């Protein structure tokens, strides 16, 4: 699997970096739940969200995808208060 190859070759962080850029581009679609944050706070928040999401995915894969995708989605929504 592609993601396993990235993990094995220490390249998984590249996805995270690109996801931060993606989150920034999608900010206008996501909504204004955090409209009261400063721009620097929003930047740090995007970085934290991206790292958290990719870290959850990486942990799930390393563990052998024991949990169902639905269970992972449920936990992720709880963790990120969505």
ABEGO torsion letter per residue (X at the ends): XAAAAAAAAGAAAAAAAAAAAAAAAAAAAAEAAAAABBAAAAAAAAAAAAAAAAAAAAAAAAAGGABBAAAAAAAAAAAAGX
